[in-house]
Amino acid sequence: MKRKIKLIWDFRGQEALKIAEHHCEHLKEFAAIDNLEYYEIDVVQISEVYCIAFVIVDEKNMITYRDALKPHRGEVG
């Protein structure tokens, strides 16, 4: 069974949601340009001033995303 990895970027401040949504656009563009697979790219609003953007990928693709996009953290899921 393939392990899925969730790569996460944290955004804080009054514009956190807007910035996280914009970051998701870049994640999708990156995947499309390099023809990379992913399960989901989305935003979660934790509070009014804290949001995350994330991409869920197979473990085999994680290094490509990680090295190019420098996520703040990751989770095995």
FIVEXSE-993118 format. One record per atom (N, C-alpha, C): residue number from 1; residue in one letter; atom name; x, y negated, z negated. Coordinates in nm, 2 decimals. Each point is the difference from the previous one (the first is absolute). Layout:
! residues N
@nr=NUM rest=a atom=CA x=X y=Y z=Z
...
This chain:
! residues 77
@nr=1 rest=m atom=N x=0.08 y=0.12 z=0.00
@nr=1 rest=m atom=CA x=-0.08 y=-0.12 z=0.00
@nr=1 rest=m atom=C x=0.09 y=-0.12 z=0.00
@nr=2 rest=k atom=N x=-0.04 y=-0.10 z=0.08
@nr=2 rest=k atom=CA x=0.08 y=-0.12 z=0.01
@nr=2 rest=k atom=C x=-0.03 y=-0.09 z=-0.12
@nr=3 rest=r atom=N x=0.11 y=-0.06 z=-0.05
@nr=3 rest=r atom=CA x=-0.01 y=-0.10 z=-0.11
@nr=3 rest=r atom=C x=-0.03 y=-0.14 z=0.07
@nr=4 rest=k atom=N x=-0.09 y=-0.07 z=-0.06
@nr=4 rest=k atom=CA x=-0.03 y=-0.14 z=0.04
@nr=4 rest=k atom=C x=0.07 y=-0.09 z=-0.09
@nr=5 rest=i atom=N x=0.06 y=-0.11 z=0.05
@nr=5 rest=i atom=CA x=0.06 y=-0.10 z=-0.08
@nr=5 rest=i atom=C x=-0.07 y=-0.13 z=0.03
@nr=6 rest=k atom=N x=-0.03 y=-0.07 z=-0.11
@nr=6 rest=k atom=CA x=-0.06 y=-0.13 z=0.01
@nr=6 rest=k atom=C x=0.11 y=-0.11 z=-0.03
@nr=7 rest=l atom=N x=0.03 y=-0.08 z=0.10
@nr=7 rest=l atom=CA x=0.10 y=-0.11 z=-0.02
@nr=7 rest=l atom=C x=-0.08 y=-0.12 z=-0.03
@nr=8 rest=i atom=N x=0.04 y=-0.08 z=-0.10
@nr=8 rest=i atom=CA x=-0.07 y=-0.11 z=-0.05
@nr=8 rest=i atom=C x=0.08 y=-0.13 z=0.00
@nr=9 rest=w atom=N x=-0.07 y=-0.11 z=0.03
@nr=9 rest=w atom=CA x=0.05 y=-0.13 z=-0.01
@nr=9 rest=w atom=C x=-0.09 y=-0.08 z=-0.09
@nr=10 rest=d atom=N x=0.06 y=-0.07 z=-0.10
@nr=10 rest=d atom=CA x=-0.07 y=-0.08 z=-0.10
@nr=10 rest=d atom=C x=0.00 y=-0.14 z=0.04
@nr=11 rest=f atom=N x=-0.12 y=-0.07 z=-0.01
@nr=11 rest=f atom=CA x=-0.01 y=-0.14 z=0.03
@nr=11 rest=f atom=C x=-0.07 y=-0.07 z=-0.12
@nr=12 rest=r atom=N x=0.05 y=-0.11 z=-0.05
@nr=12 rest=r atom=CA x=-0.05 y=-0.07 z=-0.11
@nr=12 rest=r atom=C x=-0.02 y=-0.15 z=0.03
@nr=13 rest=g atom=N x=-0.10 y=-0.06 z=-0.06
@nr=13 rest=g atom=CA x=-0.03 y=-0.14 z=0.02
@nr=13 rest=g atom=C x=-0.13 y=-0.02 z=0.06
@nr=14 rest=q atom=N x=-0.04 y=-0.13 z=0.01
@nr=14 rest=q atom=CA x=-0.13 y=-0.04 z=0.05
@nr=14 rest=q atom=C x=-0.03 y=0.05 z=0.14
@nr=15 rest=e atom=N x=0.11 y=0.02 z=0.08
@nr=15 rest=e atom=CA x=-0.02 y=0.05 z=0.14
@nr=15 rest=e atom=C x=0.03 y=0.15 z=0.02
@nr=16 rest=a atom=N x=0.01 y=0.07 z=-0.11
@nr=16 rest=a atom=CA x=0.04 y=0.14 z=0.00
@nr=16 rest=a atom=C x=-0.09 y=0.08 z=0.10
@nr=17 rest=l atom=N x=-0.13 y=-0.01 z=0.00
@nr=17 rest=l atom=CA x=-0.08 y=0.07 z=0.09
@nr=17 rest=l atom=C x=0.03 y=-0.03 z=0.15
@nr=18 rest=k atom=N x=0.00 y=-0.13 z=0.03
@nr=18 rest=k atom=CA x=0.03 y=-0.04 z=0.13
@nr=18 rest=k atom=C x=0.14 y=0.06 z=0.05
@nr=19 rest=i atom=N x=0.10 y=-0.01 z=-0.08
@nr=19 rest=i atom=CA x=0.13 y=0.05 z=0.03
@nr=19 rest=i atom=C x=0.00 y=0.15 z=0.02
@nr=20 rest=a atom=N x=-0.07 y=0.07 z=-0.09
@nr=20 rest=a atom=CA x=0.00 y=0.15 z=0.01
@nr=20 rest=a atom=C x=-0.07 y=0.04 z=0.13
@nr=21 rest=e atom=N x=-0.11 y=-0.07 z=0.04
@nr=21 rest=e atom=CA x=-0.07 y=0.03 z=0.12
@nr=21 rest=e atom=C x=0.09 y=-0.02 z=0.12
@nr=22 rest=h atom=N x=0.07 y=-0.11 z=0.00
@nr=22 rest=h atom=CA x=0.09 y=-0.03 z=0.11
@nr=22 rest=h atom=C x=0.11 y=0.10 z=0.01
@nr=23 rest=h atom=N x=0.05 y=0.04 z=-0.12
@nr=23 rest=h atom=CA x=0.11 y=0.11 z=0.00
@nr=23 rest=h atom=C x=-0.05 y=0.13 z=0.07
@nr=24 rest=c atom=N x=-0.13 y=0.03 z=-0.03
@nr=24 rest=c atom=CA x=-0.06 y=0.12 z=0.07
@nr=24 rest=c atom=C x=0.00 y=-0.01 z=0.15
@nr=25 rest=e atom=N x=-0.02 y=-0.12 z=0.05
@nr=25 rest=e atom=CA x=0.01 y=-0.02 z=0.15
@nr=25 rest=e atom=C x=0.14 y=0.04 z=0.05
@nr=26 rest=h atom=N x=0.10 y=-0.04 z=-0.08
@nr=26 rest=h atom=CA x=0.14 y=0.03 z=0.04
@nr=26 rest=h atom=C x=0.03 y=0.15 z=-0.01
@nr=27 rest=l atom=N x=-0.06 y=0.06 z=-0.10
@nr=27 rest=l atom=CA x=0.02 y=0.15 z=-0.02
@nr=27 rest=l atom=C x=-0.06 y=0.07 z=0.12
@nr=28 rest=k atom=N x=-0.11 y=-0.04 z=0.04
@nr=28 rest=k atom=CA x=-0.07 y=0.06 z=0.12
@nr=28 rest=k atom=C x=0.08 y=-0.02 z=0.13
@nr=29 rest=e atom=N x=0.05 y=-0.12 z=0.01
@nr=29 rest=e atom=CA x=0.08 y=-0.03 z=0.12
@nr=29 rest=e atom=C x=0.13 y=0.08 z=0.00
@nr=30 rest=f atom=N x=0.06 y=0.01 z=-0.11
@nr=30 rest=f atom=CA x=0.13 y=0.08 z=-0.01
@nr=30 rest=f atom=C x=-0.03 y=0.15 z=0.04
@nr=31 rest=a atom=N x=-0.11 y=0.05 z=-0.05
@nr=31 rest=a atom=CA x=-0.03 y=0.14 z=0.03
@nr=31 rest=a atom=C x=-0.03 y=0.02 z=0.15
@nr=32 rest=a atom=N x=-0.07 y=-0.10 z=0.06
@nr=32 rest=a atom=CA x=-0.04 y=0.01 z=0.14
@nr=32 rest=a atom=C x=0.13 y=-0.01 z=0.09
@nr=33 rest=i atom=N x=0.08 y=-0.10 z=-0.04
@nr=33 rest=i atom=CA x=0.12 y=-0.02 z=0.09
@nr=33 rest=i atom=C x=0.09 y=0.12 z=0.00
@nr=34 rest=d atom=N x=0.02 y=0.06 z=-0.12
@nr=34 rest=d atom=CA x=0.09 y=0.12 z=-0.01
@nr=34 rest=d atom=C x=-0.08 y=0.13 z=0.01
@nr=35 rest=n atom=N x=-0.13 y=-0.01 z=0.03
@nr=35 rest=n atom=CA x=-0.08 y=0.12 z=0.02
@nr=35 rest=n atom=C x=0.01 y=0.10 z=-0.12
@nr=36 rest=l atom=N x=-0.01 y=-0.06 z=-0.12
@nr=36 rest=l atom=CA x=0.00 y=0.08 z=-0.12
@nr=36 rest=l atom=C x=-0.14 y=0.03 z=-0.05
@nr=37 rest=e atom=N x=-0.01 y=0.12 z=-0.06
@nr=37 rest=e atom=CA x=-0.13 y=0.04 z=-0.05
@nr=37 rest=e atom=C x=-0.01 y=-0.05 z=-0.15
@nr=38 rest=y atom=N x=-0.13 y=-0.03 z=-0.03
@nr=38 rest=y atom=CA x=-0.03 y=-0.03 z=-0.14
@nr=38 rest=y atom=C x=-0.14 y=0.04 z=-0.03
@nr=39 rest=y atom=N x=-0.04 y=0.02 z=-0.12
@nr=39 rest=y atom=CA x=-0.13 y=0.03 z=-0.04
@nr=39 rest=y atom=C x=-0.09 y=-0.12 z=-0.03
@nr=40 rest=e atom=N x=0.06 y=-0.10 z=-0.07
@nr=40 rest=e atom=CA x=-0.08 y=-0.11 z=-0.03
@nr=40 rest=e atom=C x=0.09 y=-0.12 z=-0.03
@nr=41 rest=i atom=N x=-0.05 y=-0.12 z=0.04
@nr=41 rest=i atom=CA x=0.07 y=-0.12 z=-0.03
@nr=41 rest=i atom=C x=-0.12 y=-0.09 z=-0.05
@nr=42 rest=d atom=N x=0.02 y=-0.06 z=-0.12
@nr=42 rest=d atom=CA x=-0.11 y=-0.07 z=-0.06
@nr=42 rest=d atom=C x=0.05 y=-0.09 z=-0.11
@nr=43 rest=v atom=N x=-0.09 y=-0.08 z=-0.06
@nr=43 rest=v atom=CA x=0.03 y=-0.09 z=-0.11
@nr=43 rest=v atom=C x=-0.09 y=0.04 z=-0.12
@nr=44 rest=v atom=N x=0.05 y=-0.02 z=-0.12
@nr=44 rest=v atom=CA x=-0.08 y=0.02 z=-0.12
@nr=44 rest=v atom=C x=0.02 y=-0.13 z=-0.08
@nr=45 rest=q atom=N x=-0.11 y=-0.06 z=-0.04
@nr=45 rest=q atom=CA x=0.00 y=-0.12 z=-0.08
@nr=45 rest=q atom=C x=-0.01 y=0.04 z=-0.15
@nr=46 rest=i atom=N x=0.11 y=-0.01 z=-0.07
@nr=46 rest=i atom=CA x=0.00 y=0.04 z=-0.14
@nr=46 rest=i atom=C x=-0.07 y=-0.11 z=-0.09
@nr=47 rest=s atom=N x=0.04 y=-0.12 z=0.03
@nr=47 rest=s atom=CA x=-0.06 y=-0.12 z=-0.07
@nr=47 rest=s atom=C x=0.00 y=-0.12 z=0.10
@nr=48 rest=e atom=N x=-0.05 y=-0.11 z=-0.05
@nr=48 rest=e atom=CA x=0.00 y=-0.12 z=0.09
@nr=48 rest=e atom=C x=0.14 y=-0.04 z=0.04
@nr=49 rest=v atom=N x=0.10 y=0.04 z=-0.08
@nr=49 rest=v atom=CA x=0.13 y=-0.05 z=0.03
@nr=49 rest=v atom=C x=0.10 y=0.12 z=0.02
@nr=50 rest=y atom=N x=-0.05 y=0.12 z=0.03
@nr=50 rest=y atom=CA x=0.09 y=0.11 z=0.02
@nr=50 rest=y atom=C x=-0.07 y=0.10 z=0.10
@nr=51 rest=c atom=N x=0.07 y=0.02 z=0.11
@nr=51 rest=c atom=CA x=-0.05 y=0.10 z=0.10
@nr=51 rest=c atom=C x=0.12 y=0.09 z=0.04
@nr=52 rest=i atom=N x=-0.03 y=0.11 z=0.06
@nr=52 rest=i atom=CA x=0.10 y=0.09 z=0.06
@nr=52 rest=i atom=C x=-0.04 y=0.02 z=0.14
@nr=53 rest=a atom=N x=0.10 y=0.02 z=0.09
@nr=53 rest=a atom=CA x=-0.02 y=0.05 z=0.13
@nr=53 rest=a atom=C x=0.07 y=0.14 z=0.00
@nr=54 rest=f atom=N x=-0.05 y=0.09 z=0.07
@nr=54 rest=f atom=CA x=0.06 y=0.14 z=0.00
@nr=54 rest=f atom=C x=-0.02 y=0.07 z=0.13
@nr=55 rest=v atom=N x=0.09 y=0.09 z=0.02
@nr=55 rest=v atom=CA x=-0.01 y=0.10 z=0.11
@nr=55 rest=v atom=C x=0.02 y=0.14 z=-0.05
@nr=56 rest=i atom=N x=-0.08 y=0.09 z=0.04
@nr=56 rest=i atom=CA x=0.02 y=0.14 z=-0.04
@nr=56 rest=i atom=C x=0.05 y=0.08 z=0.12
@nr=57 rest=v atom=N x=0.11 y=0.06 z=-0.02
@nr=57 rest=v atom=CA x=0.07 y=0.07 z=0.11
@nr=57 rest=v atom=C x=0.04 y=0.14 z=-0.04
@nr=58 rest=d atom=N x=0.03 y=0.09 z=0.09
@nr=58 rest=d atom=CA x=0.06 y=0.13 z=-0.03
@nr=58 rest=d atom=C x=0.14 y=-0.02 z=-0.05
@nr=59 rest=e atom=N x=0.05 y=0.08 z=-0.09
@nr=59 rest=e atom=CA x=0.13 y=-0.01 z=-0.06
@nr=59 rest=e atom=C x=0.11 y=-0.01 z=0.11
@nr=60 rest=k atom=N x=-0.02 y=0.07 z=0.11
@nr=60 rest=k atom=CA x=0.10 y=0.00 z=0.11
@nr=60 rest=k atom=C x=0.02 y=-0.13 z=0.06
@nr=61 rest=n atom=N x=-0.11 y=-0.09 z=0.00
@nr=61 rest=n atom=CA x=0.01 y=-0.13 z=0.05
@nr=61 rest=n atom=C x=0.04 y=-0.11 z=-0.10
@nr=62 rest=m atom=N x=0.00 y=0.04 z=-0.13
@nr=62 rest=m atom=CA x=0.02 y=-0.10 z=-0.10
@nr=62 rest=m atom=C x=0.13 y=-0.08 z=0.01
@nr=63 rest=i atom=N x=0.11 y=0.07 z=0.03
@nr=63 rest=i atom=CA x=0.13 y=-0.07 z=0.01
@nr=63 rest=i atom=C x=0.00 y=-0.11 z=0.11
@nr=64 rest=t atom=N x=-0.06 y=0.03 z=0.11
@nr=64 rest=t atom=CA x=-0.01 y=-0.10 z=0.11
@nr=64 rest=t atom=C x=-0.07 y=-0.12 z=-0.05
@nr=65 rest=y atom=N x=-0.12 y=0.01 z=-0.06
@nr=65 rest=y atom=CA x=-0.07 y=-0.11 z=-0.05
@nr=65 rest=y atom=C x=0.08 y=-0.07 z=-0.11
@nr=66 rest=r atom=N x=0.05 y=0.08 z=-0.09
@nr=66 rest=r atom=CA x=0.07 y=-0.06 z=-0.12
@nr=66 rest=r atom=C x=0.12 y=-0.08 z=0.04
@nr=67 rest=d atom=N x=0.08 y=0.05 z=0.09
@nr=67 rest=d atom=CA x=0.13 y=-0.07 z=0.04
@nr=67 rest=d atom=C x=-0.03 y=-0.12 z=0.08
@nr=68 rest=a atom=N x=-0.10 y=0.00 z=0.08
@nr=68 rest=a atom=CA x=-0.03 y=-0.12 z=0.09
@nr=68 rest=a atom=C x=-0.08 y=-0.10 z=-0.08
@nr=69 rest=l atom=N x=-0.09 y=0.04 z=-0.09
@nr=69 rest=l atom=CA x=-0.10 y=-0.10 z=-0.05
@nr=69 rest=l atom=C x=0.02 y=-0.03 z=-0.15
@nr=70 rest=k atom=N x=0.09 y=0.07 z=-0.07
@nr=70 rest=k atom=CA x=0.03 y=-0.03 z=-0.14
@nr=70 rest=k atom=C x=-0.12 y=-0.01 z=-0.09
@nr=71 rest=p atom=N x=-0.07 y=0.10 z=-0.02
@nr=71 rest=p atom=CA x=-0.12 y=-0.01 z=-0.10
@nr=71 rest=p atom=C x=0.06 y=-0.02 z=-0.14
@nr=72 rest=h atom=N x=-0.09 y=-0.06 z=-0.08
@nr=72 rest=h atom=CA x=0.04 y=-0.02 z=-0.14
@nr=72 rest=h atom=C x=0.00 y=0.13 z=-0.08
@nr=73 rest=r atom=N x=-0.08 y=0.09 z=0.03
@nr=73 rest=r atom=CA x=-0.01 y=0.13 z=-0.07
@nr=73 rest=r atom=C x=-0.07 y=0.10 z=0.08
@nr=74 rest=g atom=N x=0.00 y=0.12 z=-0.05
@nr=74 rest=g atom=CA x=-0.08 y=0.11 z=0.07
@nr=74 rest=g atom=C x=-0.05 y=0.10 z=-0.10
@nr=75 rest=e atom=N x=-0.10 y=0.07 z=0.05
@nr=75 rest=e atom=CA x=-0.06 y=0.11 z=-0.08
@nr=75 rest=e atom=C x=-0.02 y=0.12 z=0.08
@nr=76 rest=v atom=N x=0.01 y=0.12 z=-0.06
@nr=76 rest=v atom=CA x=-0.03 y=0.12 z=0.07
@nr=76 rest=v atom=C x=-0.15 y=0.03 z=-0.02
@nr=77 rest=g atom=N x=-0.06 y=0.03 z=0.11
@nr=77 rest=g atom=CA x=-0.15 y=0.02 z=-0.02
@nr=77 rest=g atom=C x=-0.04 y=0.11 z=0.08
